Amino acid sequence: MPGPTDSPSPGGDGLIVVLGIGNLLWADEGFGVRCVEALDQRWTFAPHVRLIDGGTQGQYLLHHVQDARKLLIFDAIDYGLEPGAIKLIENDDVPRFMGARKLSLHQTGFQEVLSLAALTDAYPEQVLLIGCQPEQLEDYGGSLRPRIWRAMEDALSLGIEALRRWGAEPQPRTAHPPGRATVTAPTLALAACEGGRAAAEGPGRIGDERFPAPAASGAR
């Protein structure tokens, strides 16, 4: 892949972008967004670190990738492994895994983002994908499954380790400043989603009455 853009960016080591991608409305597909949200809630970072809820924005994320000297991605990836398995992919291998066994349209879009960044000679010099094998995707409005929540803690530890190596200067938060903007939209933040969820009728609860069922489940 081409080297990073020569345009200036904050910090002596260049801009570090931490990107969580996925769809919060489809159970385990929200893994990446919940990871970057948890980092934002629990840690502070150096000024040259940018945390982004990429959701399903696809090509609208191109400028973030082009700006990055180092790029950390969290996402639910179908590796064909046991649910909850965490796998790290680096550098030139990342686009291949993003497009190998697509869970939804957002992965097609982000694979194109990486290709466009390379074509414009603005590809990060280091890319790390921390992916989690999902368990359940066909649960519109549903939460991450318990084993995916547990796996998220391992993914966050690996992410902090990488960010520390990259010079992101992670420090545990002691408190949230009042009125502070959050990475995730308030209506989709963890507290709002989980706090308003109806009591489960059983371990196989599917759906959330706050989210009307979509016309076609494949349009993710």
Secondary structure, DSSP 8 states (H G I E B T S, - for coil): ------S--SSTT--EEEEEES-TTBGGGGHHHHHHHHHHHHEE--TTEEEEEEET-GGGGHHHHHH-SEEEEEEE---SS-TT-EEEEEGGGHHHHHHHS-SSHHHHHHHHHHHHHHHTT---SEEEEEEE--S----BTB---HHHHHHHHHHHHHHHHHHHHTT---EE-S---TT---SS-GGGSHHHHHHT----SSTT----TTS---S-TT--
